[in-house]
Structure formats: C-alpha cells, structure tokens
Amino acid sequence: MTSHQNAQTMKPATAAKKLGVYLEATPAEFQEGVVSRAELTELQANPPAWLQELRKNGPHPRPVVANKLGVSIAGLARGGITEALTTEQIDAIKDEFPSWLRKERATQSEVRAETVRIKERDAERARRAQQGA
C-alpha cells in the first residue's frame, strides 16, 4: 500500500495573516485560491513585487497597524481606528500624535511592565519551590 501525502493548504485569509498583509489588497488569484505550506514558505522567502509593495505601503491589517503605532488592537478600536491603514496614514497619525494615541501607548507600556513583573514573580516562586524540594 502506498501512502499519498497531501500538501497541507490554507485559506487565503490564513495565508494573508501569516504574511502580515491585508487580504482585500492582495491580487484576485491569491484571494480566490488556496495556499500550500510550500507556497507560503516561498512567498516568505522570495516575496513577489505585490507582496513587497503591500508590506511597505499597505494597506496594513489592524494587527500591523497596532504594532506600528505601538498600541493594542483594542486600543486602536478605542481610538476609532477600525479599518486597514496605509503606511502614509499611519505616519500621519504618528505625526499628529492625538491624545488617544498617547493614552493607549501609556496603557500598553503599563501592560508590558505588568507582564514583566508577573514573569519575574513566577520565576522567583519557581526558584523557591525548586530550592524547597
């Protein structure tokens, strides 16, 4: 009996998410097809011109927008940003530096500090438990 190995495929939305691009801005053939793991690896290793352009200028999906602005996705929503933005639009928001962005960056900074504190606390507890055992 021979076994046939099927190539694992993913929906275009999943592939776009892994590539960090906004699905609606990708070419029609990308949106309408399926992407194999091998194709995804090839796109990551040797991005075609359309992918390079999307990564450089957008429009970018919300996780990328949030990262570029230094806030959470929820922070974007609180700031009224619910759609994909281009690099130019993101830069304009950074230049304007509205109050919601200042507030959300401060919140994000607090969250990161708390995450570090909890990680250090847990590491200390694990160290103590190990010494006691």
Accessible surface in RSA format (square Angstrom, percent):
REM  Atomic radii and reference values for relative SASA: ProtOr
REM  Chains: A
REM  Algorithm: Lee & Richards
REM  Probe-radius: 1.40
REM  Slices: 20
REM RES _ NUM      All-atoms   Total-Side   Main-Chain    Non-polar    All polar
REM                ABS   REL    ABS   REL    ABS   REL    ABS   REL    ABS   REL
RES MET A   1   242.68 125.7 153.06 101.3  89.61 213.4 129.70 110.3 112.98 149.7
RES THR A   2   111.96  79.6  93.06  94.3  18.89  45.0  80.41 108.0  31.55  47.7
RES SER A   3   109.40  92.4  78.02 104.1  31.38  72.3  49.36 105.1  60.04  84.1
RES HIS A   4   158.26  86.5 131.54  91.4  26.71  68.3  90.81  93.6  67.45  78.5
RES GLN A   5   179.53 100.4 142.10 103.8  37.44  89.1  51.37 109.3 128.17  97.2
RES ASN A   6   129.16  89.1 109.16 105.5  20.00  48.2  30.55  73.5  98.61  95.3
RES ALA A   7    76.51  70.3  48.23  74.4  28.28  64.3  58.50  82.4  18.02  47.7
RES GLN A   8   118.11  66.0 108.17  79.1   9.94  23.7  42.69  90.9  75.42  57.2
RES THR A   9    79.34  56.4  49.71  50.4  29.63  70.6  21.39  28.7  57.95  87.6
RES MET A  10    20.41  10.6  11.94   7.9   8.46  20.2  20.41  17.4   0.00   0.0
RES LYS A  11   152.28  74.3 149.43  91.7   2.85   6.8  92.59  83.3  59.69  63.6
RES PRO A  12    18.25  13.3  18.25  16.6   0.00   0.0  18.25  15.1   0.00   0.0
RES ALA A  13    55.50  51.0  48.31  74.5   7.20  16.4  49.26  69.4   6.24  16.5
RES THR A  14    56.28  40.0  52.60  53.3   3.68   8.8  31.47  42.3  24.81  37.5
RES ALA A  15     0.00   0.0   0.00   0.0   0.00   0.0   0.00   0.0   0.00   0.0
RES ALA A  16     2.33   2.1   2.33   3.6   0.00   0.0   2.33   3.3   0.00   0.0
RES LYS A  17   163.98  80.0 143.97  88.3  20.01  47.6  93.93  84.5  70.05  74.6
RES LYS A  18   103.06  50.3  74.39  45.6  28.67  68.3  34.77  31.3  68.29  72.7
RES LEU A  19     6.82   3.8   0.00   0.0   6.82  17.1   1.27   0.9   5.55  14.9
RES GLY A  20    24.57  30.3   0.00   N/A  24.57  30.3  19.44  53.3   5.13  11.5
RES VAL A  21     5.23   3.4   0.51   0.5   4.72  11.4   1.81   1.6   3.41   9.3
RES TYR A  22    72.18  33.7  71.17  40.5   1.01   2.6  37.52  28.2  34.66  42.7
RES LEU A  23    43.50  24.2  40.58  29.0   2.93   7.4  40.58  28.5   2.93   7.9
RES GLU A  24   113.40  65.1  91.09  68.9  22.31  53.1  48.40  93.6  65.00  53.1
RES ALA A  25    36.50  33.6   6.49  10.0  30.01  68.3  17.10  24.1  19.40  51.4
RES THR A  26     6.69   4.8   0.00   0.0   6.69  15.9   0.10   0.1   6.59  10.0
RES PRO A  27    33.27  24.2  20.65  18.8  12.62  45.9  32.95  27.2   0.32   2.0
RES ALA A  28    58.19  53.5  49.08  75.7   9.10  20.7  51.27  72.2   6.92  18.3
RES GLU A  29   133.84  76.8 116.62  88.2  17.22  41.0  68.07 131.7  65.76  53.7
RES PHE A  30    17.30   8.7  10.07   6.2   7.23  18.8  16.98  10.3   0.32   0.9
RES GLN A  31    65.30  36.5  48.62  35.5  16.68  39.7   7.51  16.0  57.78  43.8
RES GLU A  32   143.92  82.6 105.83  80.1  38.09  90.7  48.86  94.5  95.06  77.6
RES GLY A  33    31.40  38.7   0.00   N/A  31.40  38.7  28.62  78.5   2.78   6.2
RES VAL A  34   100.91  66.4  83.54  75.6  17.36  41.8  83.54  72.6  17.36  47.1
RES VAL A  35     7.98   5.3   7.98   7.2   0.00   0.0   7.98   6.9   0.00   0.0
RES SER A  36    16.68  14.1  16.33  21.8   0.36   0.8  12.03  25.6   4.65   6.5
RES ARG A  37   116.58  48.9 115.44  58.8   1.15   2.7  51.67  70.6  64.91  39.3
RES ALA A  38    77.02  70.8  61.43  94.8  15.59  35.5  69.73  98.2   7.29  19.3
RES GLU A  39    91.33  52.4  87.76  66.4   3.57   8.5  39.54  76.5  51.79  42.3
RES LEU A  40    10.51   5.9  10.51   7.5   0.00   0.0  10.51   7.4   0.00   0.0
RES THR A  41    84.36  60.0  84.09  85.2   0.27   0.6  60.30  81.0  24.05  36.4
RES GLU A  42    94.98  54.5  93.19  70.5   1.79   4.3  45.59  88.2  49.39  40.3
RES LEU A  43    28.12  15.7  28.12  20.1   0.00   0.0  28.12  19.7   0.00   0.0
RES GLN A  44    86.35  48.3  67.84  49.6  18.51  44.1  22.65  48.2  63.69  48.3
RES ALA A  45    69.98  64.3  37.24  57.5  32.75  74.5  47.79  67.3  22.19  58.8
RES ASN A  46    93.40  64.4  78.84  76.2  14.55  35.0  26.64  64.1  66.76  64.5
RES PRO A  47    34.44  25.1  27.51  25.1   6.93  25.2  27.51  22.7   6.93  43.0
RES PRO A  48    45.01  32.8  33.06  30.1  11.95  43.4  45.01  37.2   0.00   0.0
RES ALA A  49    82.82  76.1  69.30 106.9  13.51  30.7  72.29 101.8  10.52  27.9
RES TRP A  50    69.05  27.7  58.45  28.3  10.60  24.9  52.34  27.9  16.71  27.1
RES LEU A  51     0.00   0.0   0.00   0.0   0.00   0.0   0.00   0.0   0.00   0.0
RES GLN A  52    99.35  55.6  92.52  67.6   6.84  16.3  29.15  62.0  70.21  53.2
RES GLU A  53    93.95  53.9  90.99  68.8   2.97   7.1  43.82  84.8  50.13  40.9
RES LEU A  54    13.27   7.4  12.24   8.8   1.03   2.6  12.24   8.6   1.03   2.8
RES ARG A  55    87.85  36.9  73.68  37.6  14.17  33.7  40.60  55.5  47.25  28.6
RES LYS A  56   147.59  72.0 133.12  81.7  14.47  34.4  86.24  77.6  61.35  65.3
RES ASN A  57    56.15  38.7  54.26  52.4   1.89   4.6  19.16  46.1  36.99  35.8
RES GLY A  58    10.45  12.9   0.00   N/A  10.45  12.9   0.00   0.0  10.45  23.4
RES PRO A  59    40.59  29.6  39.95  36.4   0.64   2.3  39.95  33.0   0.64   4.0
RES HIS A  60     2.64   1.4   2.48   1.7   0.16   0.4   0.41   0.4   2.23   2.6
RES PRO A  61    22.00  16.0  21.05  19.2   0.96   3.5  22.00  18.2   0.00   0.0
RES ARG A  62    87.63  36.8  84.82  43.2   2.80   6.7  10.65  14.6  76.98  46.7
RES PRO A  63    70.36  51.3  62.35  56.8   8.01  29.1  64.15  53.0   6.21  38.6
RES VAL A  64    35.47  23.3  33.58  30.4   1.89   4.6  35.47  30.8   0.00   0.0
RES VAL A  65     0.00   0.0   0.00   0.0   0.00   0.0   0.00   0.0   0.00   0.0
RES ALA A  66     3.99   3.7   3.99   6.2   0.00   0.0   3.99   5.6   0.00   0.0
RES ASN A  67   119.46  82.4 101.50  98.1  17.96  43.2  19.74  47.5  99.73  96.4
RES LYS A  68    73.78  36.0  58.30  35.8  15.48  36.9  27.88  25.1  45.91  48.9
RES LEU A  69     0.10   0.1   0.00   0.0   0.10   0.2   0.10   0.1   0.00   0.0
RES GLY A  70    23.10  28.5   0.00   N/A  23.10  28.5  20.63  56.6   2.47   5.5
RES VAL A  71     6.84   4.5   0.00   0.0   6.84  16.5   0.00   0.0   6.84  18.6
RES SER A  72    36.74  31.0  29.93  40.0   6.80  15.7  31.84  67.8   4.90   6.9
RES ILE A  73    72.82  41.4  69.42  51.7   3.41   8.2  69.42  50.0   3.41   9.2
RES ALA A  74    54.60  50.2  44.88  69.3   9.72  22.1  51.28  72.2   3.32   8.8
RES GLY A  75     0.00   0.0   0.00   N/A   0.00   0.0   0.00   0.0   0.00   0.0
RES LEU A  76     0.00   0.0   0.00   0.0   0.00   0.0   0.00   0.0   0.00   0.0
RES ALA A  77    49.80  45.8  35.65  55.0  14.16  32.2  36.00  50.7  13.80  36.6
RES ARG A  78   146.00  61.3 107.70  54.9  38.30  91.2  70.78  96.7  75.22  45.6
RES GLY A  79    17.88  22.0   0.00   N/A  17.88  22.0   3.33   9.1  14.55  32.6
RES GLY A  80    53.23  65.6   0.00   N/A  53.23  65.6  30.84  84.6  22.39  50.1
RES ILE A  81    22.21  12.6  22.21  16.5   0.00   0.0  22.21  16.0   0.00   0.0
RES THR A  82    92.21  65.6  73.87  74.9  18.34  43.7  50.32  67.6  41.89  63.3
RES GLU A  83    94.14  54.0  88.50  67.0   5.64  13.4  57.93 112.0  36.22  29.6
RES ALA A  84    16.67  15.3   3.35   5.2  13.32  30.3   3.38   4.8  13.29  35.2
RES LEU A  85     7.14   4.0   7.14   5.1   0.00   0.0   7.14   5.0   0.00   0.0
RES THR A  86    45.87  32.6  45.87  46.5   0.00   0.0  43.03  57.8   2.83   4.3
RES THR A  87    31.09  22.1  31.09  31.5   0.00   0.0  31.09  41.8   0.00   0.0
RES GLU A  88   143.71  82.5 135.83 102.8   7.88  18.8  51.27  99.2  92.44  75.5
RES GLN A  89    84.55  47.3  80.63  58.9   3.92   9.3  28.46  60.6  56.09  42.5
RES ILE A  90     1.18   0.7   1.18   0.9   0.00   0.0   1.18   0.9   0.00   0.0
RES ASP A  91    63.56  44.5  63.06  62.8   0.50   1.2  22.41  52.7  41.15  41.0
RES ALA A  92    56.93  52.3  48.16  74.3   8.77  20.0  53.41  75.2   3.53   9.3
RES ILE A  93    25.68  14.6  25.20  18.8   0.49   1.2  25.68  18.5   0.00   0.0
RES LYS A  94    80.70  39.4  69.09  42.4  11.61  27.6  31.12  28.0  49.58  52.8
RES ASP A  95   126.11  88.3  92.55  92.1  33.56  79.4  33.53  78.9  92.57  92.3
RES GLU A  96   131.19  75.3 101.10  76.5  30.09  71.6  44.15  85.4  87.03  71.1
RES PHE A  97    67.08  33.6  65.14  40.3   1.94   5.0  65.14  39.5   1.94   5.5
RES PRO A  98    24.19  17.6  15.78  14.4   8.42  30.6  24.19  20.0   0.00   0.0
RES SER A  99    78.97  66.7  71.80  95.8   7.17  16.5  37.72  80.3  41.26  57.8
RES TRP A 100    54.07  21.7  49.17  23.8   4.89  11.5  43.18  23.0  10.89  17.7
RES LEU A 101     0.00   0.0   0.00   0.0   0.00   0.0   0.00   0.0   0.00   0.0
RES ARG A 102   119.24  50.1 112.10  57.1   7.14  17.0  48.75  66.6  70.50  42.7
RES LYS A 103   139.39  68.0 131.62  80.8   7.76  18.5  91.09  82.0  48.30  51.4
RES GLU A 104     8.78   5.0   7.61   5.8   1.17   2.8   0.33   0.6   8.46   6.9
RES ARG A 105    83.35  35.0  78.50  40.0   4.86  11.6  31.10  42.5  52.25  31.7
RES ALA A 106    52.87  48.6  43.84  67.7   9.03  20.5  51.70  72.8   1.17   3.1
RES THR A 107    51.28  36.5  50.74  51.4   0.53   1.3  34.89  46.9  16.39  24.8
RES GLN A 108    34.94  19.5  34.73  25.4   0.21   0.5   0.24   0.5  34.70  26.3
RES SER A 109    64.56  54.6  60.61  80.9   3.95   9.1  24.26  51.7  40.30  56.5
RES GLU A 110   119.38  68.5 111.00  84.0   8.38  20.0  46.78  90.5  72.61  59.3
RES VAL A 111    81.69  53.8  78.36  70.9   3.33   8.0  81.33  70.7   0.36   1.0
RES ARG A 112   132.50  55.6 129.92  66.2   2.58   6.1  60.70  83.0  71.80  43.5
RES ALA A 113    63.75  58.6  51.28  79.1  12.47  28.4  59.01  83.1   4.74  12.6
RES GLU A 114    73.81  42.4  71.29  53.9   2.51   6.0  40.08  77.5  33.72  27.5
RES THR A 115    82.12  58.4  78.37  79.5   3.75   8.9  63.37  85.1  18.75  28.3
RES VAL A 116    80.88  53.2  80.44  72.8   0.44   1.1  80.88  70.3   0.00   0.0
RES ARG A 117   119.07  50.0 116.73  59.5   2.34   5.6  66.59  91.0  52.48  31.8
RES ILE A 118    62.26  35.4  62.26  46.4   0.00   0.0  62.26  44.8   0.00   0.0
RES LYS A 119   153.53  74.9 147.89  90.7   5.64  13.4  94.43  85.0  59.10  63.0
RES GLU A 120   111.79  64.2 104.18  78.8   7.62  18.1  45.05  87.1  66.74  54.5
RES ARG A 121    88.82  37.3  80.53  41.1   8.29  19.7  38.29  52.3  50.53  30.6
RES ASP A 122    63.06  44.2  58.11  57.8   4.95  11.7  27.70  65.2  35.36  35.3
RES ALA A 123    61.35  56.4  48.28  74.5  13.07  29.7  56.12  79.0   5.23  13.8
RES GLU A 124    56.96  32.7  54.08  40.9   2.88   6.9  28.40  54.9  28.56  23.3
RES ARG A 125   135.91  57.1 130.32  66.4   5.59  13.3  47.07  64.3  88.84  53.8
RES ALA A 126    62.62  57.6  50.38  77.8  12.24  27.8  58.70  82.7   3.93  10.4
RES ARG A 127   109.28  45.9 106.19  54.1   3.08   7.3  63.08  86.2  46.19  28.0
RES ARG A 128   145.18  61.0 137.00  69.8   8.18  19.5  52.05  71.1  93.13  56.4
RES ALA A 129    68.40  62.9  50.66  78.2  17.74  40.3  62.53  88.1   5.87  15.5
RES GLN A 130   145.09  81.1 129.19  94.4  15.90  37.9  42.63  90.7 102.46  77.7
RES GLN A 131   127.34  71.2  93.23  68.1  34.12  81.2  45.08  96.0  82.27  62.4
RES GLY A 132    70.99  87.5   0.00   N/A  70.99  87.5  37.58 103.1  33.41  74.8
RES ALA A 133   118.77 109.2  50.69  78.2  68.07 154.9  86.81 122.3  31.95  84.6
END  Absolute sums over single chains surface
CHAIN  1 A     9240.5       7718.9       1521.6       5096.6       4143.9
END  Absolute sums over all chains
TOTAL          9240.5       7718.9       1521.6       5096.6       4143.9
